[in-house]
Structure formats: C-alpha cells, structure tokens
Amino acid sequence: MRLCFLVEEQYRHDGMPVEVIRQLVAWGHRVDVLRPGGSLVRMTDVVRTGVHDAWILKTVSGGPGLTLLEAAAHAGLTTVNDARSIRGVRDKALAAAVGRSRGLPLPPTYAAADPALLLEIPASQYPLVVKPADGSSGRGVHLFASPEQLAAMLPALAGEGLLIAQPYVPNGGTDIKVYCVGGELYATERRSPLHPDLPVRERNVPLSAEVAAIAARVGEVYGLDLYGLDVLLGPDGPVVVDVNDFPSFRQVPSAAARVARAILELARGGGVTGGTDGAAGAVGAAGVPGAAGVADAAGVVGVADVTGVAGVTGVAGVAGAAGVAEATDLAGVAGVTSVAAVDAGRSVVPAARAPQQPGRDGGLPERDGTSPAVTPLTRPVPVQVPLTGGETA
C-alpha cells in the first residue's frame, strides 16, 4: 500500500509516528511524509492525484495538517482517523457539548473567548480547571481554587483564544489513560498534569468493565478508530476529561506494530471499521475519478521534507524545496531511497518499491484479551458495573 503521513514539526523525532512509519516500511509498504508546518503546499494540487491508499495525521491541535487531511477527505480519499471526527475532538468545547448530549460522563463545561467572562462562573463551581479549547499534551492547563486566583491570571490567559472551564473532579492525583487501537483497549495510570509534584510512575493497569464500556462508547460517539481518552476516577464514578485522536500509545505492548496494522486495516476498509453514531466513517478512494492507475505525481513543484523512508516518494503539490529533503530520524533505515526535488512542470520519478516479504504484515503479537491491560471491543461489556474499592482503574 502507499500511505501519506502528515507530521508536524513537534513530532518529527517522536516514536509516534516515526516507529510506525518504520514498521510499515519494514513490511514493504510505501510511505510519503509531509511536514505541513515546514512546507509550502500548493493546495489546489496536493490531493488531486489520488495515489495514496490513505492519509494519516499526526499533528498538533490547530496546526495546518488537519486542513490538508480535510482536503483529502473532501476529495474522496481515505483518512485515518475520519477528518470530521478529528475536528470534533480537537475543539474541546465542541467535544464537551457533543459528548454530554450523547450521555458520556463529561464534566459541565463553560466556554469563553474573553477570559474575563469566566469570572461569571458561580463560586460554587470552584475549584475550576481552565484550558485552551484547542490545547494538547497538557499545554495551558490551570487549576484555580477561587475566583480571585482566576482574576489574577487573566493577563496570562488573554492570548489563549477560546477557553473552556470545568469544575475540578476530586481524585487521587492520577489519570487513567485509555488507548484504543485495532479494536482493543489498553489502560495506563499516570500523574495528572494538575499534580506535577506527585511521585507517580506511569504503568499499565487493569481496565474495569465500567471504564472499558465508556471508552468503547467514546469511539462510537465521536467516530474515532485510533484514539485515547483521559479518565478521572471521581467520587461519583469515572469522568472523561479529554479525548485525543492518534495519541502516543505509551505503554501499549508492541505499540508501533499494533498501530501500523490498524492503519492498514483502516486503509483497506476505506477508513471504516464499524458503525458509529457520531461522525461518519471516512470516504474511501474507491470510485474516485482518477484515483486508480496513477503511476506518479505529475506537476510537482518540488518535493519537500520527505524524510528518507524506503520507497518514499514526493507528495504532489508540495513546493519550495531545492534538492533532496534533509534526513531526520527516519533516515538510515535499511533500503531507504530518497527523492530529489524537481522543478515546476516536471514529474517525480517514483522511488523503487521495497521488495515484498512473505508475511509483510506479520511479526505482530497475536490479538488476545487475556492480559488484564487488554480489553477487546468485541467482547460484550456491561455498562453499569461499579468499581470495587480495590480497583485502580
């Protein structure tokens, strides 16, 4: 298969997606890497060639990558995750409204473009957690014990754009991070960003039936296939405080291989693994005029930021690079073929396809639900199962 990864500068050296790309290449697939934050992109051409089986996004919230992914989706190309679903969870104000309306256990959520308006929130709602609606990776998360504390921080909040505020959920200082990949759920416990001084070592934990049911429901509501969610075990039960598309999958066993396999399954299925009651699955490339039989990407202005993966070629419509893209962490992989940039009006010479190996998608641990940290989504999970006093997740 031929895949296009959209990778923001922040993730150029990150295991997600670098190791996933390495794994796909090792299985003989062709991968193009486009850094939307460091490339001049000719938007009118970049998604017209239809040479990719799927587009995969690993970028920051608010970055330009989502715009490219949405352009690909509108052109009828397969995206992982569905582009509309990604937009729905990256806007945390929207995600809160949608999730609460669908019965997910999310805290009451206020939104304001002017931080001063947050002072209108009743004092009874404090302590109050305030964060950017487009935040990620714990950026800009604040805990205010009183309206006075919030008022003192208004200047610092002024440049954050749309903000959301939620009543603090009392907890033990740890988050349960649940990852969904390939139809399986994995849970880890980690220190909450609101309690940075707490000595907590990130570790795999058993996943209760109640939290597993919530995690499965999150995927259905938002229309996500690869995702993560942050859960707090509050006094009234689990509460979802964040949902992420394409998270880090830290502590997931053989994470790169599992994510790579899930991407291939989604690409083959047109971006749809099952029914959702949230955003619709991605539209596959089948039936798109001009999508089949395209051998190369003609009319490329220049190949920018392709990072030297075996079989990697340039992405049509990328302009501004002169010469071979600079190698990053993806350089040095056995069989790597770099692609030189070309001038306007000339086409890219496709790199040689990596040899197909027997069992090209092999080498993965067998799926099983026997591990306490693994919960297959196909297994019926009762929704109303209270946590016992001794459970940690």
KEKE-3310 file (N, C-alpha, C; in steps of 0.2 Angstrom, whole numbers, plus 5000, padded with zeros to 4 digits):
npx = (5004:5002:5005:5001:5009:5005:5015:5018:5030:5033:5032:5042:5053:5047:5042:5029:5024:5036:5041:5030:5030:5042:5039:5029:5036:5046:5037:5036:5028:5024:5028:5024:5030:5024:5028:5018:5019:5031:5032:5029:5014:5005:4989:4979:4983:4988:4980:4975:4980:4977:4985:4987:4983:4978:4978:4986:4986:4997:4998:4999:4985:4976:4986:4992:4990:4978:4970:4975:4972:4958:4955:4960:4950:4938:4941:4938:4946:4954:4955:4964:4962:4944:4942:4932:4929:4941:4942:4931:4935:4946:4942:4939:4928:4917:4918:4915:4901:4895:4898:4892:4879:4877:4877:4889:4900:4905:4912:4902:4904:4910:4913:4923:4928:4934:4944:4940:4926:4925:4924:4911:4907:4899:4904:4902:4906:4920:4934:4941:4945:4954:4957:4965:4953:4958:4969:4983:4992:4993:4995:4994:4985:4976:4973:4962:4958:4949:4938:4946:4959:4958:4956:4968:4976:4971:4978:4988:4980:4975:4980:4976:4966:4950:4943:4940:4931:4930:4922:4933:4937:4937:4950:4963:4975:4980:4978:4968:4973:4966:4969:4964:4966:4966:4954:4956:4957:4968:4975:4983:4990:4994:5003:4993:4992:4988:4994:5009:5019:5017:5023:5022:5023:5022:5012:5005:4988:4974:4959:4944:4927:4917:4924:4930:4918:4914:4925:4924:4912:4915:4923:4912:4903:4911:4916:4928:4943:4957:4962:4963:4958:4957:4953:4946:4945:4932:4923:4910:4910:4918:4925:4926:4939:4946:4949:4958:4964:4974:4984:4999:5000:5008:5016:5008:5009:5020:5017:5020:5019:5006:4998:5002:4997:4983:4981:4983:4973:4962:4965:4963:4949:4943:4944:4934:4929:4919:4901:4896:4889:4892:4902:4902:4911:4927:4927:4931:4943:4939:4931:4933:4936:4950:4958:4963:4976:4986:5002:5013:5017:5013:5017:5023:5029:5040:5048:5046:5053:5052:5056:5066:5062:5061:5056:5049:5041:5039:5026:5012:5010:5018:5028:5044:5055:5073:5083:5087:5077:5081:5087:5079:5075:5070:5079:5092:5086:5086:5087:5082:5076:5080:5071:5074:5071:5061:5059:5046:5033:5038:5039:5039:5051:5046:5052:5060:5050:5049:5055:5043:5040:5038:5023:5020:5014:5016:5024:5018:5012:5000:4983:4974:4964:4968:4977:4977:4977:4972:4958:4947:4936:4926:4921:4906:4903:4897:4888:4885:4893:4899:4914:4925:4932:4945:4950:4961:4958)
npy = (4994:5012:5026:5041:5051:5065:5075:5085:5098:5096:5083:5076:5069:5060:5044:5040:5047:5040:5027:5019:5022:5017:5003:5000:5002:4992:4981:4982:4992:5008:5024:5041:5056:5071:5087:5098:5110:5114:5116:5123:5122:5118:5119:5117:5106:5096:5085:5080:5069:5056:5045:5039:5026:5029:5043:5049:5057:5066:5078:5093:5101:5113:5115:5116:5103:5097:5104:5100:5086:5087:5092:5081:5072:5078:5076:5063:5054:5041:5044:5043:5046:5048:5063:5073:5068:5070:5084:5086:5082:5089:5102:5106:5112:5110:5096:5093:5097:5089:5076:5076:5078:5065:5057:5054:5053:5067:5082:5097:5110:5126:5139:5152:5166:5178:5179:5186:5184:5172:5174:5176:5163:5154:5154:5142:5132:5131:5122:5126:5121:5127:5128:5129:5128:5122:5115:5104:5089:5093:5106:5123:5121:5125:5126:5133:5139:5148:5162:5174:5169:5166:5178:5185:5179:5182:5191:5182:5172:5179:5177:5165:5161:5154:5148:5134:5130:5119:5112:5106:5089:5079:5069:5056:5061:5055:5051:5040:5034:5028:5019:5016:5004:4995:4989:4985:4989:4997:5001:5014:5021:5037:5052:5066:5081:5091:5089:5090:5087:5075:5059:5048:5034:5030:5017:5001:4996:4987:4986:4992:4985:4995:5007:5002:5001:5014:5019:5012:5017:5031:5030:5027:5038:5049:5045:5039:5029:5026:5031:5040:5042:5052:5048:5052:5045:5049:5054:5051:5042:5036:5049:5057:5067:5071:5069:5061:5061:5049:5047:5045:5032:5026:5014:5004:4987:4982:4994:5001:4991:4987:4999:5001:4990:4992:5004:4999:4991:5000:5007:4998:4996:5007:5017:5014:5004:5000:5002:5019:5031:5043:5055:5051:5037:5038:5043:5031:5029:5022:5022:5035:5047:5045:5040:5028:5018:5028:5032:5041:5057:5069:5086:5091:5104:5104:5093:5092:5090:5076:5061:5051:5037:5020:5017:5029:5042:5059:5071:5076:5093:5100:5113:5122:5116:5114:5102:5087:5081:5085:5073:5065:5058:5047:5043:5032:5020:5003:5001:5013:5025:5040:5055:5066:5084:5092:5103:5116:5109:5097:5080:5068:5056:5040:5032:5016:5002:4994:4978:4965:4956:4939:4937:4951:4959:4953:4947:4952:4952:4940:4944:4945:4944:4941:4947:4958:4971:4973:4974:4967:4976:4969:4960:4958:4971:4975:4990:4996:4994:4994:5001:4992:4993:4990:4992:4999:5005)
npz = (5000:4998:5008:5015:5027:5038:5046:5060:5065:5078:5081:5074:5078:5086:5094:5090:5076:5071:5073:5069:5055:5052:5054:5045:5033:5034:5032:5019:5013:5005:5010:5011:5018:5024:5030:5036:5043:5039:5025:5009:5002:4988:4988:4979:4971:4979:4983:4972:4964:4969:4973:4985:4997:5009:5020:5034:5050:5061:5070:5079:5089:5080:5071:5053:5047:5049:5040:5028:5029:5029:5016:5009:5012:5007:4994:4992:4997:5008:5025:5041:5057:5053:5045:5049:5062:5069:5069:5077:5090:5093:5095:5110:5116:5108:5108:5121:5122:5112:5118:5131:5127:5121:5132:5138:5152:5155:5163:5167:5156:5152:5141:5134:5124:5129:5143:5154:5155:5161:5175:5178:5181:5193:5211:5217:5208:5209:5215:5199:5183:5170:5152:5136:5122:5111:5115:5119:5124:5138:5138:5144:5155:5169:5186:5197:5213:5217:5213:5214:5212:5199:5193:5195:5186:5173:5163:5159:5152:5142:5128:5124:5116:5112:5127:5139:5153:5168:5182:5194:5196:5210:5214:5215:5211:5200:5182:5172:5157:5143:5129:5112:5100:5085:5088:5102:5119:5130:5146:5155:5170:5176:5181:5185:5175:5183:5195:5196:5205:5211:5215:5204:5195:5178:5172:5167:5170:5176:5167:5171:5169:5168:5165:5153:5145:5144:5137:5124:5120:5118:5106:5098:5099:5094:5082:5080:5077:5080:5095:5111:5128:5143:5159:5174:5191:5199:5214:5211:5201:5186:5175:5160:5154:5143:5126:5113:5096:5088:5099:5110:5113:5123:5133:5128:5123:5110:5102:5090:5080:5082:5080:5067:5060:5062:5055:5042:5041:5042:5031:5020:5022:5018:5028:5038:5051:5058:5063:5068:5079:5079:5070:5053:5045:5036:5019:5007:4994:4983:4968:4965:4953:4943:4953:4952:4945:4944:4941:4945:4952:4944:4939:4950:4960:4968:4979:4996:5012:5013:5022:5019:5020:5016:4999:4999:4991:4983:4988:4979:4974:4983:4987:4985:4990:4987:4980:4989:5002:5019:5030:5043:5059:5053:5043:5038:5038:5033:5016:5012:5001:4995:4988:4975:4973:4961:4947:4943:4933:4930:4933:4947:4949:4953:4968:4969:4973:4988:4991:4992:5006:5012:5022:5025:5034:5045:5060:5072:5088:5093:5093:5109:5123:5135:5144:5158:5155:5143:5133:5123:5111:5105:5114:5124:5135:5151:5155:5167:5180:5195:5202:5212:5229:5229:5216:5203:5192)
capx = (5000:5005:5002:5004:5009:5006:5018:5020:5037:5034:5033:5047:5058:5043:5041:5023:5023:5042:5042:5025:5032:5047:5036:5026:5041:5048:5033:5036:5023:5027:5026:5026:5030:5024:5028:5014:5021:5038:5032:5025:5009:5000:4983:4975:4985:4991:4976:4971:4982:4974:4990:4988:4978:4976:4981:4986:4988:5000:5000:4996:4979:4977:4991:4989:4989:4971:4967:4976:4968:4951:4955:4960:4943:4933:4942:4936:4952:4953:4959:4964:4955:4940:4944:4927:4929:4947:4940:4926:4938:4951:4939:4936:4921:4913:4918:4911:4894:4893:4899:4887:4872:4876:4877:4896:4901:4910:4910:4899:4909:4909:4917:4923:4933:4937:4945:4937:4920:4925:4923:4904:4905:4897:4909:4901:4909:4927:4940:4940:4950:4954:4962:4963:4949:4962:4975:4985:4998:4993:4998:4990:4980:4977:4968:4960:4954:4944:4938:4952:4965:4957:4956:4975:4979:4968:4983:4991:4976:4972:4982:4975:4960:4944:4945:4935:4932:4926:4923:4938:4934:4941:4953:4969:4981:4982:4973:4968:4974:4964:4970:4960:4970:4964:4948:4957:4958:4974:4974:4989:4989:5000:5002:4989:4996:4987:4998:5015:5024:5015:5028:5018:5026:5017:5011:4999:4984:4969:4954:4937:4922:4914:4928:4930:4912:4914:4930:4921:4906:4919:4924:4906:4900:4915:4918:4936:4946:4963:4961:4964:4954:4959:4948:4947:4940:4930:4918:4903:4912:4923:4923:4930:4941:4949:4949:4963:4965:4981:4989:5006:5000:5013:5014:5004:5013:5021:5013:5021:5016:4999:4996:5003:4992:4977:4981:4982:4966:4958:4966:4959:4942:4941:4943:4929:4930:4912:4896:4897:4883:4895:4904:4903:4917:4930:4925:4936:4946:4936:4926:4935:4939:4957:4962:4966:4981:4991:5009:5017:5013:5015:5016:5025:5033:5046:5047:5048:5053:5051:5062:5070:5060:5062:5051:5046:5041:5036:5019:5011:5008:5022:5033:5048:5061:5078:5087:5085:5075:5085:5086:5078:5075:5068:5085:5096:5083:5089:5083:5080:5078:5077:5069:5076:5066:5060:5057:5039:5031:5041:5036:5043:5052:5045:5057:5059:5046:5053:5053:5038:5042:5032:5020:5023:5011:5017:5028:5014:5009:4993:4977:4971:4961:4969:4981:4972:4978:4969:4950:4944:4930:4921:4918:4901:4905:4891:4890:4884:4897:4903:4921:4926:4936:4952:4952:4965:4956)
capy = (5000:5018:5030:5048:5054:5072:5075:5092:5098:5094:5075:5074:5064:5056:5037:5040:5041:5038:5020:5016:5023:5012:4997:5000:5002:4985:4977:4983:4997:5014:5029:5048:5060:5078:5091:5103:5116:5116:5115:5127:5117:5120:5116:5115:5100:5091:5079:5078:5064:5050:5040:5036:5022:5033:5049:5049:5064:5066:5085:5097:5104:5120:5115:5115:5097:5095:5107:5095:5080:5088:5092:5074:5069:5081:5074:5056:5050:5038:5047:5039:5045:5052:5070:5076:5066:5073:5091:5086:5081:5094:5108:5103:5115:5106:5089:5093:5098:5083:5070:5077:5076:5058:5053:5052:5056:5073:5087:5103:5114:5133:5142:5160:5169:5183:5176:5189:5182:5166:5177:5175:5156:5154:5152:5135:5128:5130:5123:5126:5119:5131:5126:5131:5123:5118:5113:5097:5087:5096:5113:5128:5118:5129:5124:5139:5137:5153:5167:5178:5167:5166:5185:5187:5176:5184:5193:5176:5168:5183:5175:5158:5160:5151:5144:5131:5129:5114:5110:5101:5082:5077:5062:5054:5064:5052:5050:5034:5035:5023:5019:5011:5003:4989:4985:4983:4994:4997:5007:5016:5026:5042:5058:5071:5087:5096:5087:5088:5085:5069:5054:5043:5031:5028:5010:4998:4995:4983:4991:4989:4985:5002:5011:5000:5002:5021:5020:5010:5022:5037:5029:5027:5045:5054:5042:5038:5022:5026:5037:5039:5046:5053:5047:5053:5041:5054:5051:5049:5037:5039:5055:5058:5074:5073:5064:5063:5057:5047:5049:5042:5024:5024:5008:4999:4982:4982:4999:5003:4986:4987:5005:5000:4985:4996:5009:4996:4988:5005:5009:4993:4996:5014:5021:5012:4998:4998:5008:5024:5035:5050:5057:5045:5035:5041:5040:5028:5031:5018:5026:5042:5048:5047:5038:5021:5018:5034:5029:5045:5063:5074:5093:5093:5110:5102:5088:5095:5086:5068:5060:5046:5030:5015:5018:5035:5047:5065:5072:5081:5100:5102:5117:5126:5113:5113:5096:5081:5083:5083:5067:5066:5051:5041:5042:5027:5014:4999:5001:5019:5028:5047:5058:5073:5089:5093:5110:5116:5106:5091:5075:5065:5049:5036:5028:5009:4999:4990:4971:4962:4950:4935:4939:4958:4962:4949:4949:4955:4948:4938:4948:4941:4948:4938:4952:4962:4978:4972:4973:4968:4979:4964:4957:4962:4974:4978:4997:4998:4989:4999:5000:4990:4998:4989:4993:5005:5008)
capz = (5000:4998:5013:5016:5034:5039:5053:5062:5067:5085:5081:5069:5082:5091:5092:5086:5071:5067:5073:5065:5048:5051:5054:5038:5028:5035:5029:5011:5011:5003:5014:5010:5024:5023:5036:5034:5046:5036:5018:5005:4999:4983:4990:4973:4968:4983:4984:4966:4961:4971:4973:4991:4999:5015:5023:5042:5053:5067:5071:5085:5088:5077:5066:5047:5045:5049:5034:5022:5029:5027:5009:5006:5014:5003:4988:4992:4999:5014:5030:5047:5058:5049:5046:5053:5069:5072:5070:5083:5097:5094:5098:5116:5118:5104:5110:5128:5120:5109:5122:5136:5124:5120:5138:5141:5158:5155:5167:5165:5153:5150:5135:5133:5121:5133:5149:5160:5156:5166:5181:5179:5183:5201:5215:5219:5203:5211:5211:5192:5178:5164:5147:5129:5118:5106:5118:5118:5128:5144:5137:5146:5159:5175:5192:5201:5219:5219:5208:5215:5209:5191:5191:5195:5180:5167:5158:5156:5148:5136:5122:5123:5111:5116:5133:5142:5161:5170:5189:5196:5198:5215:5213:5219:5208:5194:5177:5168:5150:5139:5122:5108:5094:5082:5092:5108:5124:5134:5151:5159:5175:5175:5185:5182:5174:5188:5201:5194:5210:5214:5213:5201:5189:5173:5172:5164:5175:5173:5164:5174:5164:5168:5161:5146:5141:5142:5131:5118:5119:5116:5099:5094:5099:5091:5076:5080:5077:5084:5099:5118:5132:5149:5164:5182:5195:5204:5219:5208:5196:5181:5172:5154:5154:5137:5121:5108:5090:5087:5104:5110:5114:5128:5137:5124:5120:5103:5100:5083:5076:5083:5076:5059:5057:5062:5049:5036:5041:5040:5024:5016:5023:5017:5034:5042:5055:5060:5063:5073:5079:5079:5063:5048:5043:5031:5012:5003:4987:4978:4964:4964:4946:4943:4959:4950:4939:4944:4942:4948:4954:4939:4940:4957:4960:4972:4985:5002:5018:5013:5026:5018:5021:5010:4995:5000:4985:4985:4988:4974:4976:4988:4983:4989:4992:4982:4982:4992:5008:5024:5033:5051:5062:5048:5039:5040:5038:5028:5009:5011:4994:4995:4982:4974:4971:4954:4945:4941:4927:4929:4937:4952:4947:4959:4971:4969:4978:4993:4990:4996:5010:5015:5029:5025:5039:5051:5066:5077:5094:5092:5097:5114:5128:5142:5148:5162:5152:5136:5133:5116:5110:5103:5120:5127:5142:5154:5156:5174:5184:5200:5204:5219:5232:5227:5209:5202:5185)
cpx = (5004:5001:5005:5003:5010:5009:5021:5027:5038:5035:5038:5052:5054:5042:5034:5023:5030:5042:5036:5027:5038:5044:5033:5031:5044:5044:5032:5031:5027:5024:5029:5025:5030:5023:5024:5016:5028:5038:5027:5020:5005:4994:4979:4977:4987:4987:4973:4974:4979:4979:4990:4982:4975:4980:4981:4989:4991:5002:4997:4989:4980:4982:4988:4988:4982:4967:4968:4973:4961:4950:4956:4953:4938:4935:4940:4941:4951:4957:4958:4966:4951:4941:4939:4927:4935:4945:4935:4929:4943:4948:4935:4930:4916:4912:4914:4903:4892:4893:4893:4880:4871:4877:4884:4897:4907:4907:4906:4905:4907:4914:4917:4929:4937:4938:4941:4929:4919:4923:4916:4902:4904:4903:4908:4904:4917:4928:4938:4946:4949:4959:4960:4958:4953:4969:4977:4991:4999:4995:4992:4984:4981:4971:4968:4956:4949:4944:4944:4958:4964:4958:4964:4978:4976:4973:4986:4987:4973:4974:4980:4969:4954:4946:4939:4936:4927:4927:4928:4935:4939:4944:4960:4976:4983:4976:4974:4968:4972:4966:4966:4964:4968:4959:4950:4959:4964:4973:4981:4987:4995:4998:4998:4993:4994:4990:5005:5020:5022:5020:5024:5022:5021:5017:5005:4995:4978:4963:4947:4932:4918:4918:4929:4924:4912:4919:4927:4916:4909:4920:4918:4903:4904:4917:4925:4937:4952:4962:4963:4959:4957:4953:4950:4942:4938:4925:4912:4904:4917:4920:4928:4932:4945:4949:4954:4963:4972:4985:4995:5006:5006:5011:5010:5009:5014:5017:5014:5018:5009:4995:4996:4998:4985:4976:4980:4975:4961:4958:4962:4952:4939:4940:4938:4930:4923:4908:4898:4891:4886:4896:4904:4910:4920:4927:4931:4938:4942:4931:4928:4938:4946:4961:4965:4971:4986:4998:5014:5014:5016:5013:5018:5030:5040:5044:5050:5047:5051:5058:5065:5068:5060:5055:5047:5047:5038:5029:5017:5008:5012:5028:5038:5055:5066:5082:5084:5083:5080:5083:5084:5079:5073:5074:5089:5093:5085:5084:5080:5081:5075:5075:5071:5070:5066:5058:5049:5038:5034:5038:5041:5045:5051:5051:5055:5055:5050:5050:5048:5041:5036:5030:5022:5019:5012:5022:5025:5012:5002:4988:4975:4969:4963:4973:4976:4972:4975:4962:4948:4937:4924:4918:4912:4903:4899:4893:4889:4887:4901:4910:4921:4931:4943:4955:4956:4963:4949)
cpy = (5006:5023:5036:5050:5061:5073:5082:5092:5095:5086:5072:5068:5060:5049:5036:5047:5038:5030:5016:5016:5017:5005:4995:4999:4995:4980:4977:4988:5004:5020:5036:5052:5067:5082:5097:5110:5118:5116:5120:5122:5120:5116:5114:5109:5095:5085:5077:5071:5057:5044:5036:5032:5025:5038:5048:5055:5063:5073:5087:5100:5111:5120:5115:5108:5095:5098:5102:5089:5081:5089:5086:5071:5071:5078:5066:5052:5047:5042:5043:5044:5049:5059:5074:5074:5069:5081:5091:5085:5086:5101:5105:5106:5111:5099:5088:5093:5091:5077:5071:5075:5069:5054:5051:5056:5062:5078:5093:5107:5121:5135:5149:5162:5174:5180:5179:5187:5175:5168:5176:5168:5157:5151:5144:5130:5127:5124:5122:5125:5123:5129:5129:5126:5119:5116:5105:5096:5091:5103:5118:5126:5122:5126:5130:5137:5142:5158:5172:5176:5167:5174:5187:5184:5178:5187:5187:5172:5172:5180:5168:5156:5158:5147:5140:5130:5124:5113:5105:5094:5080:5070:5061:5057:5061:5051:5043:5035:5028:5024:5014:5010:4996:4985:4983:4989:4992:5003:5008:5021:5030:5048:5063:5077:5092:5095:5085:5086:5078:5063:5048:5040:5028:5020:5007:4996:4991:4988:4988:4989:4991:5006:5009:5001:5010:5023:5018:5015:5029:5036:5029:5034:5049:5051:5041:5030:5021:5032:5035:5044:5047:5052:5048:5048:5045:5050:5049:5044:5040:5045:5056:5066:5076:5067:5066:5058:5055:5049:5045:5035:5022:5018:5003:4994:4982:4988:5001:4998:4986:4993:5004:4996:4988:5000:5005:4993:4994:5007:5005:4994:5003:5019:5019:5005:4995:5004:5012:5028:5042:5052:5050:5043:5038:5038:5037:5030:5027:5022:5033:5043:5049:5044:5031:5022:5024:5032:5034:5052:5068:5081:5095:5099:5108:5097:5090:5090:5079:5066:5054:5039:5026:5016:5024:5040:5054:5066:5077:5088:5103:5106:5120:5123:5113:5107:5091:5083:5081:5077:5069:5059:5045:5039:5036:5020:5010:5000:5008:5022:5036:5050:5065:5078:5090:5100:5110:5113:5099:5086:5071:5058:5045:5032:5020:5006:4994:4983:4968:4956:4945:4937:4947:4961:4958:4952:4952:4950:4946:4942:4943:4946:4945:4942:4956:4969:4978:4970:4973:4971:4974:4960:4961:4965:4977:4986:4999:4993:4994:4997:4997:4994:4996:4990:4999:5008:5006)
cpz = (5000:5003:5013:5023:5034:5046:5054:5065:5074:5086:5076:5072:5087:5089:5089:5082:5068:5067:5069:5058:5047:5050:5047:5033:5028:5032:5022:5009:5009:5007:5012:5016:5022:5029:5034:5037:5043:5029:5015:5001:4994:4984:4984:4970:4972:4984:4978:4963:4963:4972:4980:4993:5005:5017:5031:5045:5060:5068:5077:5083:5085:5072:5059:5044:5044:5042:5028:5023:5027:5019:5006:5007:5009:4996:4987:4994:5006:5019:5037:5052:5053:5051:5050:5060:5072:5074:5077:5089:5098:5096:5104:5118:5114:5106:5117:5126:5117:5114:5128:5133:5122:5126:5140:5147:5158:5160:5164:5162:5151:5145:5135:5129:5124:5140:5155:5161:5160:5173:5183:5181:5191:5205:5217:5214:5205:5215:5203:5188:5172:5159:5140:5126:5113:5109:5117:5123:5135:5144:5140:5151:5166:5180:5196:5207:5220:5213:5208:5211:5201:5189:5190:5189:5173:5162:5155:5151:5142:5129:5120:5118:5115:5121:5136:5149:5163:5178:5190:5199:5204:5214:5216:5216:5202:5189:5174:5161:5147:5132:5118:5101:5091:5086:5099:5113:5128:5139:5154:5165:5175:5180:5182:5181:5179:5195:5199:5199:5213:5211:5210:5195:5184:5172:5169:5170:5172:5172:5167:5168:5163:5163:5153:5142:5139:5136:5125:5116:5116:5108:5095:5093:5094:5084:5075:5080:5081:5088:5107:5122:5139:5154:5171:5185:5201:5209:5217:5202:5191:5177:5166:5154:5148:5132:5115:5102:5090:5093:5104:5110:5118:5132:5134:5121:5113:5100:5093:5079:5076:5079:5069:5056:5057:5057:5043:5035:5039:5033:5019:5016:5021:5023:5039:5045:5057:5061:5069:5073:5079:5071:5059:5047:5037:5024:5009:4997:4982:4974:4963:4957:4947:4948:4957:4944:4939:4946:4946:4949:4949:4941:4947:4956:4964:4978:4991:5008:5018:5017:5025:5020:5015:5006:4995:4993:4988:4985:4983:4977:4981:4985:4988:4991:4986:4984:4986:4999:5014:5028:5040:5054:5058:5043:5042:5040:5032:5021:5008:5004:4995:4988:4981:4972:4964:4953:4943:4934:4926:4934:4942:4949:4953:4961:4970:4974:4982:4991:4995:5000:5012:5022:5030:5031:5045:5056:5072:5082:5092:5096:5103:5119:5135:5146:5152:5159:5145:5136:5126:5116:5108:5108:5123:5134:5145:5156:5164:5179:5189:5201:5211:5222:5231:5220:5208:5195:5184)
residu = (MET:ARG:LEU:CYS:PHE:LEU:VAL:GLU:GLU:GLN:TYR:ARG:HIS:ASP:GLY:MET:PRO:VAL:GLU:VAL:ILE:ARG:GLN:LEU:VAL:ALA:TRP:GLY:HIS:ARG:VAL:ASP:VAL:LEU:ARG:PRO:GLY:GLY:SER:LEU:VAL:ARG:MET:THR:ASP:VAL:VAL:ARG:THR:GLY:VAL:HIS:ASP:ALA:TRP:ILE:LEU:LYS:THR:VAL:SER:GLY:GLY:PRO:GLY:LEU:THR:LEU:LEU:GLU:ALA:ALA:ALA:HIS:ALA:GLY:LEU:THR:THR:VAL:ASN:ASP:ALA:ARG:SER:ILE:ARG:GLY:VAL:ARG:ASP:LYS:ALA:LEU:ALA:ALA:ALA:VAL:GLY:ARG:SER:ARG:GLY:LEU:PRO:LEU:PRO:PRO:THR:TYR:ALA:ALA:ALA:ASP:PRO:ALA:LEU:LEU:LEU:GLU:ILE:PRO:ALA:SER:GLN:TYR:PRO:LEU:VAL:VAL:LYS:PRO:ALA:ASP:GLY:SER:SER:GLY:ARG:GLY:VAL:HIS:LEU:PHE:ALA:SER:PRO:GLU:GLN:LEU:ALA:ALA:MET:LEU:PRO:ALA:LEU:ALA:GLY:GLU:GLY:LEU:LEU:ILE:ALA:GLN:PRO:TYR:VAL:PRO:ASN:GLY:GLY:THR:ASP:ILE:LYS:VAL:TYR:CYS:VAL:GLY:GLY:GLU:LEU:TYR:ALA:THR:GLU:ARG:ARG:SER:PRO:LEU:HIS:PRO:ASP:LEU:PRO:VAL:ARG:GLU:ARG:ASN:VAL:PRO:LEU:SER:ALA:GLU:VAL:ALA:ALA:ILE:ALA:ALA:ARG:VAL:GLY:GLU:VAL:TYR:GLY:LEU:ASP:LEU:TYR:GLY:LEU:ASP:VAL:LEU:LEU:GLY:PRO:ASP:GLY:PRO:VAL:VAL:VAL:ASP:VAL:ASN:ASP:PHE:PRO:SER:PHE:ARG:GLN:VAL:PRO:SER:ALA:ALA:ALA:ARG:VAL:ALA:ARG:ALA:ILE:LEU:GLU:LEU:ALA:ARG:GLY:GLY:GLY:VAL:THR:GLY:GLY:THR:ASP:GLY:ALA:ALA:GLY:ALA:VAL:GLY:ALA:ALA:GLY:VAL:PRO:GLY:ALA:ALA:GLY:VAL:ALA:ASP:ALA:ALA:GLY:VAL:VAL:GLY:VAL:ALA:ASP:VAL:THR:GLY:VAL:ALA:GLY:VAL:THR:GLY:VAL:ALA:GLY:VAL:ALA:GLY:ALA:ALA:GLY:VAL:ALA:GLU:ALA:THR:ASP:LEU:ALA:GLY:VAL:ALA:GLY:VAL:THR:SER:VAL:ALA:ALA:VAL:ASP:ALA:GLY:ARG:SER:VAL:VAL:PRO:ALA:ALA:ARG:ALA:PRO:GLN:GLN:PRO:GLY:ARG:ASP:GLY:GLY:LEU:PRO:GLU:ARG:ASP:GLY:THR:SER:PRO:ALA:VAL:THR:PRO:LEU:THR:ARG:PRO:VAL:PRO:VAL:GLN:VAL:PRO:LEU:THR:GLY:GLY:GLU:THR:ALA)
# end
